[in-house]
């Protein structure tokens, strides 16, 4: 599969920005990978959009980078699609081509990647929210940016439109080697799309690292409670037509997931929320839960007045379980215990 080449040759992209307002301070000095998608996650008001605006040159920050917006090589996808209402889709996505001096990307590849072939003659007012956002993304990519910023591109869409757009964002992940920063309030979106993660709080990056490693940490309050969960790279290898189940192999065993997923040479990403995992001391024989996996307890941490997160090791992968503190005490769960994890639900990135 052809990848759209990055015009950045370095292995990392430096982000050093500072901003002062009466009631807010932004101070960021961090490096992100020069390929793949970096998730920027944090609560409302933490400074995520302010950081993007500084990177793009839309805020006069204190980093002493005085280059105008058009010289920074940054593409910005806003929450609401920024399209010219008087231009059709074709002219919207081509608008910036003649204004960019950067090496051109393959126009037809971008159109095909975002599924715009049947929309080129449509006007913006005839597009759904998801279609309009795909057009806005294409317009940004055709300007050959060195860095793409996505500021909650799904925030204004209902769940149906989000589900329609997510597979196209998956393709960006797979085929685009220009680095991207993806802002979201949804840990599910970040887990599905991103490779690297920045956690932001009160204008500062409080933690950063590889997505797999970050999600397995138990010392980050932002990733606790309902946000706690893990991702596993697994390969679909067998489909059961009678029960409409696909079996996935990973380092710690097998997982069965409803629906058909085509077997292929490449692995896919599975997202398992900690609240969908329970723990048994012995293998249950009479349970409706399909996935019961042998595991070892690696760590146990309190995550609230009544709850705790248990980190389990399965092969080379981690799995998190959100349980009550009472259950931890009743079962005397501790590091090194051999247990069984019951997985109630698995989300597949496809």
C-alpha positions in Angstrom: 0.0 0.0 0.0 1.4 3.4 -1.0 2.1 5.8 1.8 2.0 9.6 1.4 5.5 10.5 2.1 6.5 12.8 5.0 8.6 15.9 4.1 10.1 15.8 7.6 13.3 13.8 7.8 14.0 14.1 11.6 12.8 11.4 14.0 11.0 13.8 16.3 9.1 17.1 16.1 9.8 19.6 18.9 6.9 21.4 20.5 8.1 24.4 22.6 5.4 27.0 23.3 4.4 29.4 26.1 1.4 31.6 26.5 0.2 33.9 29.3 -3.3 35.2 29.8 -4.8 36.7 32.9 -6.3 33.4 34.0 -4.2 30.9 32.1 -0.6 29.8 31.6 0.6 27.5 28.8 4.1 26.0 29.1 5.0 23.1 26.8 8.4 21.7 25.9 8.1 18.2 24.5 9.2 16.1 21.5 6.7 13.9 19.5 7.5 11.3 16.9 7.9 12.6 13.3 5.5 9.9 12.0 2.2 8.5 13.1 -0.5 10.1 15.2 0.1 11.7 18.5 -3.0 12.0 20.8 -3.4 15.1 22.9 -5.8 14.2 25.8 -7.1 16.3 28.7 -10.1 17.9 30.3 -11.8 20.9 28.9 -9.8 24.0 29.7 -6.5 22.2 30.0 -5.0 24.1 27.0 -5.2 21.6 24.2 -6.7 24.0 21.6 -4.4 26.8 22.8 -1.4 24.6 22.2 -2.6 23.8 18.7 -3.2 27.5 17.9 0.4 28.3 19.1 1.8 25.6 16.9 -0.1 26.9 13.9 0.8 30.5 14.6 -2.7 31.6 15.4 -1.7 32.7 18.9 1.2 35.1 19.6 3.0 32.8 22.1 6.3 33.5 23.8 8.4 30.9 21.9 9.9 33.6 19.8 8.8 31.8 16.6 7.6 34.8 14.5 7.0 33.0 11.3 3.6 33.8 9.7 1.0 31.0 9.5 1.6 30.3 5.8 5.4 29.6 6.4 5.0 27.1 9.2 3.9 24.1 7.0 1.1 23.3 9.4 -2.4 22.0 8.3 -5.2 22.6 10.8 -8.5 20.6 10.8 -11.0 22.4 13.0 -14.0 21.0 14.9 -16.3 22.5 12.4 -15.3 22.0 8.7 -13.9 25.2 7.2 -15.1 25.1 3.6 -15.9 27.8 1.1 -19.7 27.7 0.6 -19.5 29.0 -3.0 -17.0 26.4 -4.2 -17.8 22.7 -5.0 -15.9 19.9 -3.3 -13.3 19.7 -6.1 -12.5 23.4 -5.9 -12.5 23.4 -2.1 -9.9 20.7 -1.9 -7.7 22.1 -4.7 -7.9 25.7 -3.4 -4.6 25.6 -1.6 -2.6 23.7 -4.2 -1.3 26.6 -6.1 -0.5 28.5 -2.9 1.8 25.8 -1.5 5.4 25.6 -2.5 5.8 22.2 -0.7 6.2 19.0 -2.7 2.8 18.0 -3.9 1.1 14.9 -2.6 -0.9 12.6 -4.9 -4.3 14.3 -5.4 -6.0 11.1 -6.6 -4.6 9.1 -3.7 -6.0 11.6 -1.2 -9.4 11.6 -2.9 -9.5 7.8 -2.9 -8.2 7.5 0.7 -11.0 9.8 2.0 -13.7 8.4 -0.3 -14.5 11.7 -2.1 -14.7 10.5 -5.7 -18.6 10.7 -5.8 -18.7 14.0 -4.0 -16.4 16.2 -6.2 -19.3 18.1 -7.9 -21.3 18.6 -4.7 -21.7 21.9 -2.9 -20.9 22.1 0.8 -24.5 22.7 1.8 -25.4 19.3 0.3 -22.9 17.4 2.4 -23.4 15.6 5.7 -21.2 16.6 8.7 -19.0 13.6 8.2 -18.6 14.2 4.4 -17.8 17.9 5.0 -15.1 17.0 7.5 -13.6 14.5 5.0 -13.4 17.3 2.4 -11.8 19.6 5.0 -9.2 17.0 5.8 -8.4 16.5 2.1 -8.0 20.2 1.6 -5.4 20.2 4.4 -3.5 17.2 3.1 -3.3 18.6 -0.5 -1.3 21.5 0.8 1.5 19.0 1.8 1.9 20.1 5.4 4.8 19.1 7.5 2.5 18.6 10.5 -1.3 18.1 10.6 -3.3 19.3 13.6 -6.8 17.9 14.2 -8.8 19.7 16.9 -11.6 17.2 17.9 -12.7 16.6 14.3 -15.5 14.4 15.5 -16.9 16.6 18.3 -19.7 18.2 16.2 -20.9 14.9 14.8 -23.6 12.5 16.1 -22.6 8.9 16.8 -23.7 7.7 13.3 -21.6 10.3 11.5 -18.7 9.5 13.9 -18.9 5.9 13.0 -18.9 6.8 9.3 -15.8 9.0 9.6 -13.7 6.8 11.8 -12.7 4.2 9.1 -11.3 7.1 7.0 -9.3 8.3 10.0 -8.0 4.7 10.3 -6.8 5.0 6.7 -5.0 8.2 7.5 -3.2 6.3 10.4 -2.2 3.5 8.0 -1.3 5.5 4.9 -0.2 8.9 6.0 3.4 9.3 7.3 3.1 13.0 7.9 3.0 13.5 11.7 -0.4 14.4 13.2 -1.6 15.7 16.5 -5.1 14.5 17.3 -7.1 16.2 20.1 -10.0 14.4 21.6 -12.0 14.1 24.8 -12.7 10.4 24.0 -10.2 7.9 25.2 -11.8 5.4 22.8 -10.9 7.6 19.8 -7.4 8.1 21.1 -6.9 4.4 21.7 -8.2 3.5 18.3 -6.3 6.1 16.2 -3.1 7.1 18.0 0.4 5.7 18.4 1.8 8.2 21.0 0.0 10.1 23.8 0.4 13.4 25.5 -1.6 14.1 28.6 -2.3 17.8 29.3 -3.4 19.4 32.5 -3.5 23.1 33.5 -1.4 24.2 30.4 1.3 21.6 30.9 2.1 18.1 29.5 2.1 16.0 32.6 3.0 12.7 30.9 3.9 11.4 27.5 4.9 8.2 25.8 4.1 5.3 23.6 0.3 4.7 23.7 0.6 1.0 24.8 2.8 1.9 27.7 0.8 5.0 28.7 -2.5 3.1 28.9 -0.9 0.4 31.0 0.3 2.8 33.7 -1.6 3.0 37.0 -0.1 6.3 38.2 -2.0 8.6 35.9 -5.4 9.8 37.4 -6.5 11.0 34.0 -6.4 7.5 32.7 -8.2 5.9 35.6 -11.9 5.1 36.3 -14.0 5.0 33.1 -10.9 6.0 31.0 -8.9 3.0 32.2 -8.2 0.3 29.6 -5.6 -1.3 27.4 -4.9 -2.0 23.8 -3.6 -5.3 22.3 -2.3 -6.0 18.9 -3.9 -9.2 17.7 -4.3 -11.1 14.4 -7.7 -12.4 13.2 -7.2 -16.0 12.1 -10.5 -17.9 12.1 -14.1 -17.1 11.5 -16.9 -19.2 13.0 -19.8 -18.8 10.5 -22.3 -20.7 12.8 -21.9 -18.2 15.6 -20.7 -15.1 13.7 -17.5 -14.9 15.8 -13.9 -14.1 14.8 -11.1 -15.6 16.8 -8.0 -13.4 17.3 -4.6 -14.5 18.4 -2.3 -12.4 20.6 0.7 -13.0 22.9 -1.5 -14.0 25.8 -3.9 -16.4 24.0 -7.1 -16.1 22.0 -10.0 -13.7 22.0 -13.4 -14.2 20.3 -15.2 -11.2 19.0 -18.7 -10.9 17.4 -18.7 -10.2 13.7 -16.5 -11.2 10.8 -13.0 -9.8 10.4 -11.0 -10.9 7.4 -7.8 -12.8 8.2 -4.7 -11.1 6.9 -1.0 -10.9 7.5 -1.3 -7.6 9.6 -2.4 -7.3 13.1 -5.3 -5.1 14.2 -5.7 -3.2 17.4 -8.1 -4.4 20.1 -9.3 -1.9 22.8 -10.5 -3.5 26.1 -11.9 -1.2 28.7 -10.9 -2.0 32.3 -14.6 -1.9 33.4 -15.3 -4.8 31.0 -12.7 -7.1 32.7 -13.4 -9.1 35.9 -11.2 -11.5 37.8 -11.7 -15.1 39.0 -9.3 -17.2 41.2 -10.2 -20.3 39.2 -11.4 -20.9 35.7 -15.3 -20.6 35.6 -17.1 -23.4 34.0 -20.6 -21.9 33.9 -20.3 -18.4 32.5 -21.8 -16.6 29.5 -18.6 -14.7 29.0 -16.8 -16.0 26.0 -13.3 -14.8 26.8 -11.6 -16.3 29.9 -7.8 -15.9 29.9 -5.1 -17.1 32.2 -3.1 -14.2 33.6 -0.8 -13.0 36.4 -1.4 -10.0 38.6 1.4 -7.5 38.0 0.1 -4.6 40.2 -2.9 -3.4 42.2 -3.6 0.3 42.7 -6.5 2.1 44.4 -8.3 4.4 41.9 -11.1 5.9 44.1 -12.9 5.5 47.4 -14.5 2.2 46.3 -12.5 1.0 43.3 -9.1 -0.3 42.3 -7.3 -1.1 39.1 -5.6 -4.4 38.7 -2.9 -4.8 36.0 -2.6 -8.2 34.5 0.1 -9.8 32.4 -0.8 -12.0 29.5 2.2 -13.1 27.5 3.9 -9.8 26.5 0.6 -7.8 26.9 -1.1 -6.0 29.7 -4.8 -6.0 30.6 -6.4 -3.7 33.2 -9.4 -4.7 35.3 -11.5 -2.1 37.2 -12.9 -3.8 40.3 -14.1 -2.8 43.8 -11.7 -2.5 46.7 -13.9 -4.9 48.6 -13.3 -7.5 45.9 -9.6 -7.0 46.1 -9.7 -7.5 49.9 -12.2 -10.5 49.7 -10.1 -12.4 47.1 -6.8 -11.1 48.6 -5.6 -10.1 45.2 -1.9 -9.2 45.1 1.1 -9.1 42.8 2.2 -12.5 41.5 -1.2 -14.2 41.9 -2.2 -16.6 39.0 -5.8 -15.7 38.1 -8.3 -15.8 35.2 -9.5 -12.6 33.5 -13.1 -12.6 32.1 -13.3 -10.1 29.1 -16.9 -9.0 28.5 -16.4 -6.7 25.5 -13.7 -6.0 22.9 -13.6 -3.1 20.5 -11.8 -3.8 17.2 -10.1 -1.1 15.1 -10.9 -2.1 11.5 
